[in-house]
Amino acid sequence: MGIAIWLKGMRPQTLPASVAPVVIGAAAAWTSIRQLGVCALTYPAPESCAINRATQTTLESRFWPLAILCTLVALFLQIAVNFANDYSDGVRGVDEGRGAASSASPTSSESHGIPPAAVVPSGRCDGVAATPIHAPARLVASGVPPKRVLAAAGVAAALACLCGLAIIAITGYWWLLIVGVCCLLAGWCYTGGRHPYGYAGLGELFVFVFFGLVAVLGTQFVLCGTVTATGVLGAVQAGLLSCVLLMVNNLRDVDSDHVHGKRTLAVRLGERRARILAVASYAVAFVPVAVMALSPLVLSALSLVGLPCWWRTSSWVGINASGEQESGSSGGWACALPSPPDTLTWAMAAYGVVCLAIAALTIRAMLRRDHAHALPSVGLSLLVCAVGYAGLAAI
């Protein structure tokens, strides 16, 4: 077997789910670090200002090494989970028919050891005729010995552990060992062990926790020693988009999973309801990003025509002619001053348009059951979301 089949086995289309949360967490951390340097203009300067600036210098000096290590931990853990998933599903027979040799028509890539998309029968149990689905070929189903796939998962997990230990050595947060062990157990128990939670419909819950909350907030805490509202918002968005990534994958395999007793959330809810949930989750997580990016341009355009306007009330206190104190209130309409769009507003608007285009294409692909395009589109949405947070941190 050539190296190409192993690269395919890493499932590159799922790797944005590991990189994007780290970028979001790093962006939130960078914003917090910059705020440490903000201090009131008083003389003499408060002692807290000197302490904060010293802390800022320390955090900035180790920001990029830690950020790179966090990225490597996330990548190696994702690859380890993908290999472990391939091993467990392969030995259970869930990936039956998803080998390179199962493709409908041989291609030149097979001679080089590249597993093409396998054509897998949907195989319902109710007697309905099976319909072929195009699903990526898997390592064990393609003839790679299961022990070698398991060994590859172990190597990837070991590399993740080494990078994690380096983070602990730099930061001194030894309790991160517990978090790391939990991540490894969650990765293995997804499809491994006697009672894999991925077979019980709990995959999305664990993905939200570990690829959203743990990945984003863990990265932010490692880099700046605190967690902010921006980090929490980014964690929720990353978690939801990662869940959608898994749901699209499971929707593609819903019929074959039903046959093999793999009770994913898509199998439990049914294909139609699971698809509606996936589209709704995607819209909640990603569409607001586009709306927020376009809002400065919209407000600027409205200000040019005397909008937006609001009712402003003011209170007053005075002395009348008799020398008595009087008070009252008055109100009136106030409108925003004309504000032509600046360069930043146009840049954010362009970003918002790109987000809307990606969202439209992704939702269309999910509704049309075009999983081959929906899966990378959701991954792209994750990366674009991360770019937005990074851009805000850089402003």
Buried (B, 14 or more C-beta within 10 A) or exposed (E): BEEEBBEBBBBEBBBBBBBBBBBBBBBBBBBBBBEBEEEEEEEEEEEEBEEBBEBBEEBBEBBEEBBBBBBBBBBBBBBBBBBBBBBBBBBBEBBBBBBBBBBEEEEEBBEEBBBBBBBBBBBBEEEEEEEEBBBBBBBBBBEBEBEBBBEBBEBBBEBBBEBBBBBBEEBEBEEBEEBBEEBBEBBBBBBBEEEBBBBEBBBBEBBBBBBBBBBBBBBBBBBBBBBBEBBBBBBBBBBBBBBBBBBBBBBBBBBBBBBBEBBBBBBEBEBEEBBBBBBEBBBBBBBEBBEBBBBBBBBBBBBEEEEEEEEEEEEEEEEEEEEEEEEEEEEEEEBBEEBEBEEEBEBBBEBBBBBBEBBEBBBBBBEEBBBBBBBBBBBBBBBBBBBBBBBBBEE
